[in-house]
Amino acid sequence: MKRLICVLFFWWVTSQLALANSYKWVDDQGKVHFSQSPPVEVQRQGNLQEIQLNSTLIRARKIDGQLYCGTLRITQGSADLLTYLITVKAQLQNARENLKYFSKAPLDGPDQQKRVHEHQCLANWAESELATYQEAIDEFRAEYRSYLEESQAAADYGQRHCPQGESLLVGEAAREWAACHQRAKSLADVDPDRLKRLRRLFTPE
């Protein structure tokens, strides 16, 4: 009996939260936020848009083995962790861009409110997923910085030691230029394809 009462109480609390008002605001960095309890400072500024919700908040859930935020399909899994994290980051950026779009338009009707919740769900899931792999991300970041340092060292060597104006060089001078730049490239043990993928993970878009 006590268990039944607890279940009914939890259902009642959840339903009340779902029917409560939610608020949307944009911070000083232009990031859009949605919450039922905005910070006091934001409330004082009065830059809140009140949203009346008529359905439960959307959370990521699996359907036939596939993860969804409402009708939004979440791309999951990859044999390569770096590729997977790039995909998660792209989904987070896409969700934030959509939330930014909704922040500039009035939220009219339950369908549009649902779309906001779907994209907020996707953003929340992606942020949580990136946090889960934070240790791996830190390792990738260290690798990325090492690649950048090696590439910069090779470029500096080329500028200091290799002849300039290569388009005007002929004969022995041209061969010396080619050999010099080959030595410079050997200073950077960089996989161009991997560097490109690491850049996608860490370069803001």
N, C-alpha and C positions, 0 to 999 in steps of 0.2 A: 504493500500500500504506500509506504513512504517513497519507494522508488517511482511509483506512478505519479505521486504528487510532485516529485522533483522534475520528472520529465515534463509534466504539464506546466510547471512554473518556468522551466527553461524555454518551452515553446512560446509561452506568453511574453517573456522578456524579449525573445528574438523577434516576435511579431511586432512588438512596440517599437523596437529599434528600427525595424524595416519601414515603419510608417512615420518615423520621426523625420524632421526636416534635416536636410543636408545642405552644406554651404560650399560654394566655389569661390576661390580667390587666387590672385596672381601675386607672387612675391616680387621683391626688388630685382631678382635675376630673371624674371619673366617666366618662372616655373609655375605651372598650374597645380593647385591643390584642391582636393575634395575631402571634406570631413564633416561629421555631425557635431564635432566640438572643436571649432577653430581656436587658435591661440588668443588669449585676452588682448594682446597688442593689436592683432589683426581686427578683432571686434571693435576696438576703440577707433581704429582708422576708418571703419565703416565701408571698407572696400569688399564687402561680401555680397554674393548673389545667392539668395535663398532658393533651394530646390526642394520641392515637395515630392517625396518618393512614395510610390504606390506599390512597390514590389520589393522583395528581399534583395539584399546586396549580392552581387554575383561573385562567386569564388571559382577558381579553377577546379574542374572535375573531369574524371575520365569517362568516356563513352566508347565502349567496344575497344578499349585499350588505347584510345587517342585522347589527349588532353585538350579541353576546351574552356574558354571563358565565354559563357553564353553560346553565341553562334560563331565566335572567333576561334579558329583552330590554332593551337600552339604547336610550333615546330619543335620537336624534341629528338634527342639522340643523334649521335654521330660516332663513327669509329675513331675519329680524331677529335680530341678535346679542344684543341685550338679552334677548329672549324665550328664546333658546337658553341663555344663561347662567343664567337663572332656572330653566329646566328641569333643567340640570345640578346646580344647587344643591339643588333638590328631591330629585333622585335620591340625592345625597350624604347629605342628611338622612334619607331613608328607609332607606338602607343602614345608617347609624349607629344609627338607632332599632332596627332588626332585630338588629344586633350587640349592642346593649345588652340586648335581650330575651334573646338567647341566653346572655349573660353571667350571667343570673340562673337559668339552667336547666342541668341536667347534659346534656352532649353524648353522648347514647346512640345508637349505631348509625351506620352510614356515611351514611345519607340525611340525618340532621341535620348531620353533619360537612360534607357536601357543601353544604348550604344556607349554613352559616357561610362556606365558601370562596366561594360565589357572591356573597354580600353583601359580603365583604371585597374581592373582585374589583371589584364595582361601586363601592365606596368608593374604592379605589385609582385606578380609571379616572376617576372624577369629580374627585378631587383633582388628578390629572395634567392633566385638561382645563382646570380652572380656572387652574392654574399656567401653562398654555400661553397663556391669554388674560389674563394678569395686567396687561399694559399697558392693554388695553381696560377691564378692571375698574377700574383706577386712574382712568381718564378718566371712567367712569360715576360713580365715587365723588365726584370733584370736582364733577361736574354735580349730583349729589344734594345735596351740602353747599351748593352755590350756591342751589339751590331752597329748601332749608330756611332759609337765611339771608334770602332774599327774602320767604318766607312769614312769618318771624318779624318782619321789619321792617314788613311790612304790618299784622300784628296789633298791634305796638307803636304804630304810627301811629293805628290805630283806637281803641286804648284811651286815648291821650293827647289826641286832637283831636276825636273824635266823641262826640256826646251819649250818655249812658248811659240805661238804662231805655227802650229803644226801643219796648217793648210799650205804654208809657203815652203815647208821643208822638203828637200829631195835628197836622194842618195844616202850617204852615210848619216847625215843629220836626221833624216826621216827614220832610218833604222834605229838610231840611238833613242829617238823619241819613243818609238814603239817598245823598245826594250825597257826604257825607264818606266813607262806606264805599266808594263807587265810586272815590274818589281813593286810598283805602288799597289797594284791590285792584289799581289801576294800578301800584303800586310793585312788585308781584310778577308778573313775566312768567313765570307757571308754568302748564304744561300739566298739569291734574289727573290725567289718565290716565297720563301718563309718570311723574309723581311717585309715583303708586301702584305702578307697575311697578318703579321704582328702589327704593322702600321694600321690596318683596318680595325684591330681590336683597341688600340690606344689613341688613335687620332680622332679628336672630336669632329663630328660632321654637322 
